[in-house]
């Protein structure tokens, strides 16, 4: 069968020189001429011609010479063209191609730039930013990284006593002439938006449609601090964290596995194309969508993402720092960890797909939909001994998530009438379950224990 490294063609066409180029730019492979898509030998009549002429065609079009062998099966001749992976970029008649899965991709724009950078062992974040100095580095952000890296045992304890210049040079973020890389200024810069105007991680809470934006947050900070800040904002405003007790210990786990959520957030930050637009997280009633600019590298597809694979970071230096801080793994295991965390808690595994020039992760909010505040006391407080209707439970969930929400907004989320929501709010206030702080316009709801 055809695969990443095998292609079957019943007869030769010169356009297949692009396939030779694509294999050379990927992991190498073999093109069989005279075999159909099912792997059956159908034979060719011009085997001798191909053996004599294909090498010259390949040299003229691609600059490489593949190994060509003649085989015979039941009196039918077929040819095998063996292509080795090239350490240098290979073009076919001035255009670049890449084998990805069982398909051929023509590279252009940012994908071509990234490919050429990878082939020269470079990445976009390695570029030196003119006029940037150590004064542009946030010392607190750098100290945070050092602490995290030492605690993860990926930097020695002596790093705590190193100067910022020594640390940045050790990380490859500062060259011998004192030039700072783009990665240094994104990871630890005092003003990341100055160097990347769309550096923000945007989060929005939506109702029934894209037009129903209830509230949002725009998180801008050094990238090394961003995962923690994103999780903090999600926990405080967007996600449900039902209170549970283990003995006398009160715990508040998020509705989805927090380690897996953090991995998804880190992936969006590390693998994002910073020449594109903002990282975006849309929180809906039934799902969370996380989108970052920049498609999968050619070696990765949505189909093989959850399987074991090599790590192919878009931004090598940013990925290195996140690894040393203990935020990600360096062996391409992040998606496996996400899958395993969701399966362990019997939740639907998130999906990942290429869409709108980027990668989107979709997480189902199964616990948000099914949470029962009055079920058995595991969610804390005195709510367990008060009988609540399903609608009242839903209102409490929404208030926990967003204390400043209005009755109008609740009605949209619950697909109900404002008058009905106001009646339920009044009932909950009479029971002492919720209270109101401040006025109707600028006040906020409080869930009482």
Beta strands, then each sheet from edge to edge (+ up, - down):
strand 1: 6-9
strand 2: 29-33
strand 3: 67-73
strand 4: 76-83
strand 5: 91-92
strand 6: 95-100
strand 7: 103-107
strand 8: 201-206
strand 9: 213-219
strand 10: 244-246
strand 11: 249-251
strand 12: 279-283
strand 13: 287-293
strand 14: 351-355
strand 15: 358-364
strand 16: 434-437
strand 17: 444-447
sheet 1: 1+ 2+ 4- 3+
sheet 2: 5+ 6- 7+
sheet 3: 9+ 8- 12- 13+ 15- 14+
sheet 4: 10+ 11-
sheet 5: 16+ 17-
end
